[in-house]
Amino acid sequence: GPSRVPGYGRGRAFGMGFGGPPVGGPPVVTLNDDVPRNPPPEVNPDEPPGSRVFFILPSSCYISEDNLISLFRRFPGLQYFQRFRDKGHGFAKYDNPESAQAAIAELEGKDLGGSP
């Protein structure tokens, strides 16, 4: 089943479950080049409170960074996305806590990649 994790720091934490076979090669079209991959200098990661989502992916998960960003940008106000590839976790930072809460509510524990 999907991972469940406790809160982490000031971000909200959740685990995502992904199934299905790995997809080989990079995506042909990159849709999310406009989303910064690190916190821009003008963005305070802790403001407003509750606007940063911490996520953890299962070690068996493969999802491209582009596809993962596409999931998070469905919620308005995505300011940046930061994925630590070697650790299987990262942050999605919004300009409002409502989008962060909506992302958690919709994505927490979901098997977004189908069945193995």
Phi, psi and omega in degrees: 000176181290154177287149172234133182227152178283173177301151182225118178057221181267352177275164173268140185245147172200160175255147176245143173256133178230136178235185178093165183287154177298148177259125185276145172079161179286158178296146180290320180244128176260117187267345192241031179297340182280351181268118178301143181264000176216161180298122174296151184301332182276357183256123174273116184300339184259005181235137348290159180304141177080013184259002180246133180251127174260130181234154177231132178254143176299150182298335180275359185280138166233122171212138181291153177301320180299316179293323179294317177298321179301325177295315184285330184280358172295343179256133189294148171091020179294118183267321176198164180226133181225117180242128177264095189304318184286347182252345179073024178215176180177194183230147165238121184248127180251164176271005180207146181289336181296319178293320178298315179295321179294321178297316179298313182300321184277325189261341184299124175073004182281143171269095188271353184249008181089191182260147178294000000 
